[in-house]
Amino acid sequence: MVVVTRQTCASMLHPVERTLDRTALVLRHRRLVYLVAWSHTGSGLEIDDLVQEGMCGLLIAADRYDPGRGVRFWTYARYRVREAIRNAIFEHSPLVHVPAYLIRMINHAMTRLSAVLGRLPTITELADALEIDPDICERAIRALDRPVSLSAPAERDDAPLSEAVPDASARDPETVVLDAATREKLDHLLDALPVRERVILRSRFGLDGPPRTFEELAQMCALSSARVRQLYRAALARLRDIACSERAEWV
């Protein structure tokens, strides 16, 4: 009868495994992390995230490994790496679970059809290529939609994604340029008016602040409302004549 002791089991292991050198164990078995991570692609996490989670599992395995049990570190670490990756997938996966094989099929078909059609395929075209129900294909694609952080880097640039997202509140550059040119031309025309008429028009239309009523203009200019209205109409007529004369000169 052969009695297997802990010392006998430990002697059957690799020298690195017997010395319990944590750094050497991790560096020697990095390939294991990539193998397990690649087997879980299409599960909702990027390959870089899968590798990172797998490395955490490998570090845990290196800390808890006991060579006296006679188990190869590769076997023990594979269990810990797979456990760490699956836990991360479970925590970050969408509420609707999509089988990994279906994800791979959709990604492959979408890449192939995009190259052939020169555009993204429709749900119907994708379902016909995969020979599945279009409703199932649509639900699977919707389940794979995941929110993306605006601080994440763009695909071809190190700049954050937020810099590539258009600002809905921003004005169109062409509109800004045209408005600036119009404002410059308007200021030029107003400068040709007498000072009092120019002040009344600018204040009435809110060019230098909020628009003012005729009563407010009367108090500001120390005039009656009727006189302010008279100056206002005269300023508009004078401004129209100046604009027509300059337009005639351009022609």
C-alpha positions in Angstrom: 0.0 0.0 0.0 1.4 3.4 -1.1 0.8 6.2 1.3 0.7 9.6 -0.3 1.7 12.4 2.1 1.5 16.1 1.7 5.3 16.1 1.2 5.0 13.6 -1.6 2.3 15.6 -3.3 4.4 18.8 -3.0 7.4 17.1 -4.5 5.4 16.3 -7.7 4.8 19.9 -8.4 6.7 22.5 -10.4 9.6 24.1 -8.5 7.8 27.5 -8.9 4.7 26.1 -7.3 6.7 24.6 -4.4 8.4 27.9 -3.6 5.1 29.8 -3.5 6.7 32.7 -5.2 3.5 34.8 -5.8 5.1 37.0 -8.5 6.5 34.0 -10.4 3.2 32.2 -10.2 1.3 35.1 -11.6 3.7 35.8 -14.4 4.0 32.2 -15.4 0.2 31.7 -15.7 -0.9 35.0 -17.4 -1.7 33.0 -20.5 -4.4 31.2 -18.5 -6.2 34.5 -17.9 -6.3 35.3 -21.6 -7.6 31.8 -22.5 -10.4 32.0 -20.0 -11.2 35.6 -21.0 -11.4 34.8 -24.7 -13.8 31.9 -23.9 -16.2 34.5 -22.4 -16.2 37.1 -25.1 -19.6 38.3 -26.2 -20.9 38.1 -22.7 -21.5 41.8 -22.3 -18.0 42.9 -21.2 -15.1 44.0 -23.3 -12.1 41.7 -23.5 -9.9 44.2 -21.6 -12.4 44.1 -18.7 -12.5 40.3 -18.8 -8.7 40.1 -18.6 -8.6 42.6 -15.7 -11.2 40.6 -13.7 -9.3 37.4 -14.6 -6.0 38.8 -13.3 -7.8 39.6 -10.0 -8.8 36.0 -9.8 -5.2 34.9 -10.6 -3.9 37.0 -7.8 -6.4 35.5 -5.3 -5.3 32.0 -6.5 -1.6 32.9 -5.9 -2.4 34.1 -2.4 -4.5 31.0 -1.4 -2.7 28.3 -3.2 -1.5 25.4 -1.0 1.0 23.1 -2.8 0.6 20.5 0.0 -2.8 19.5 -1.4 -1.2 18.1 -4.5 -3.2 20.2 -7.0 -1.4 21.9 -9.8 -1.6 25.6 -9.7 -2.9 25.8 -13.2 -6.0 23.7 -12.2 -6.6 25.7 -9.0 -6.0 29.1 -10.7 -8.3 28.2 -13.6 -11.2 27.8 -11.2 -10.4 31.1 -9.5 -10.0 33.0 -12.8 -13.2 31.6 -14.2 -15.1 32.4 -11.0 -13.9 36.0 -11.0 -14.8 36.5 -14.6 -18.2 35.0 -14.3 -19.0 37.1 -11.2 -18.0 40.2 -13.1 -20.3 39.2 -16.0 -23.1 38.5 -13.6 -22.7 41.9 -11.9 -22.5 44.0 -15.1 -24.6 41.9 -17.5 -28.0 43.3 -18.7 -31.3 42.3 -17.1 -32.1 40.2 -20.2 -29.6 37.4 -20.7 -28.5 36.7 -24.3 -26.7 33.5 -25.0 -23.1 33.9 -25.9 -23.5 31.8 -29.1 -26.2 34.1 -30.3 -24.1 37.2 -29.6 -21.2 35.8 -31.7 -23.6 34.9 -34.5 -25.1 38.4 -34.6 -21.7 40.1 -34.5 -20.3 37.9 -37.3 -23.3 38.3 -39.5 -23.4 42.1 -38.9 -19.7 42.4 -39.8 -20.2 40.3 -43.0 -23.3 42.1 -44.1 -21.9 45.5 -43.4 -18.9 44.7 -45.7 -21.2 43.5 -48.5 -23.9 46.2 -48.3 -21.7 49.1 -47.4 -24.0 50.0 -44.5 -25.4 48.5 -41.3 -27.9 45.8 -42.1 -31.5 46.0 -41.0 -33.1 43.7 -38.5 -34.9 41.8 -41.3 -31.7 41.4 -43.3 -29.8 40.2 -40.2 -32.5 37.8 -39.2 -32.6 36.3 -42.8 -28.9 35.8 -42.8 -29.0 34.0 -39.5 -32.2 32.2 -40.4 -33.9 33.2 -37.1 -37.1 35.0 -36.2 -36.7 38.8 -36.7 -38.4 39.4 -33.4 -35.8 37.3 -31.6 -33.0 39.1 -33.4 -34.4 42.5 -32.5 -34.9 41.6 -28.8 -31.3 40.3 -28.7 -29.9 43.4 -30.2 -31.9 45.6 -27.8 -30.7 43.6 -24.8 -27.1 44.1 -25.8 -27.5 47.9 -25.8 -25.5 49.1 -22.8 -24.9 52.7 -21.5 -21.5 54.1 -22.3 -19.6 56.4 -20.0 -18.9 59.8 -21.5 -15.5 59.7 -19.9 -14.6 56.6 -21.9 -12.0 57.2 -24.7 -13.2 57.4 -28.2 -12.4 54.5 -30.7 -9.6 56.2 -32.6 -8.6 58.9 -30.1 -7.6 59.2 -26.5 -10.0 62.1 -26.0 -13.1 61.3 -23.9 -16.3 60.4 -25.7 -18.0 63.5 -24.3 -15.9 65.7 -26.7 -17.4 63.8 -29.7 -21.0 64.2 -28.6 -22.6 67.3 -30.2 -24.0 69.9 -27.8 -27.7 70.3 -28.4 -27.6 73.8 -26.8 -24.7 75.0 -28.9 -25.5 77.3 -31.9 -24.6 76.4 -35.4 -21.2 78.0 -36.4 -22.6 79.3 -39.6 -25.5 81.0 -37.8 -23.1 82.6 -35.3 -21.0 84.0 -38.2 -24.0 85.4 -40.0 -25.4 86.9 -36.8 -22.1 88.6 -36.1 -21.9 90.0 -39.7 -25.5 91.2 -39.4 -24.8 92.8 -36.0 -21.8 94.5 -37.4 -23.7 95.9 -40.4 -26.5 97.1 -38.1 -24.1 98.9 -35.9 -22.6 100.6 -38.9 -26.1 101.8 -40.0 -27.0 103.0 -36.5 -23.8 105.0 -36.2 -25.1 107.2 -39.1 -28.1 108.3 -37.0 -28.2 111.2 -34.6 -27.2 110.2 -31.1 -30.7 110.5 -29.6 -32.4 108.5 -32.3 -29.7 105.9 -32.2 -30.2 105.5 -28.4 -33.9 105.2 -28.8 -33.7 102.4 -31.4 -31.0 100.5 -29.6 -32.9 100.6 -26.4 -36.3 99.9 -28.0 -35.0 96.7 -29.7 -32.9 95.6 -26.8 -29.5 95.8 -28.6 -27.8 97.0 -25.4 -29.9 95.1 -22.9 -33.5 94.2 -22.3 -36.0 95.9 -24.7 -37.6 99.1 -23.2 -41.2 100.4 -23.6 -42.0 103.9 -24.9 -42.8 105.0 -21.3 -39.4 103.8 -20.1 -37.7 105.5 -23.0 -39.6 108.7 -22.2 -38.3 108.6 -18.6 -34.8 107.8 -19.7 -34.6 110.7 -22.3 -36.7 113.1 -20.2 -39.2 113.4 -23.0 -42.9 112.8 -23.4 -44.1 109.4 -24.8 -45.5 111.1 -27.9 -42.2 112.7 -28.6 -40.3 109.4 -28.2 -42.7 107.7 -30.6 -42.2 110.6 -33.1 -38.4 110.2 -32.8 -38.7 106.4 -33.1 -40.6 106.6 -36.4 -38.3 109.2 -37.8 -35.2 107.1 -36.8 -36.7 104.1 -38.6 -37.4 106.1 -41.7 -33.9 107.6 -41.7 -32.4 104.2 -41.1 -34.3 102.8 -44.1 -33.1 105.6 -46.3 -29.5 105.0 -45.3 -29.8 101.3 -46.0 -31.3 101.9 -49.4 -28.7 104.4 -50.4 -25.8 102.1 -49.3 -27.4 99.2 -51.2 -27.6 101.3 -54.3 -23.9 102.1 -54.0 -23.1 98.4 -53.8 -25.1 97.7 -57.0 
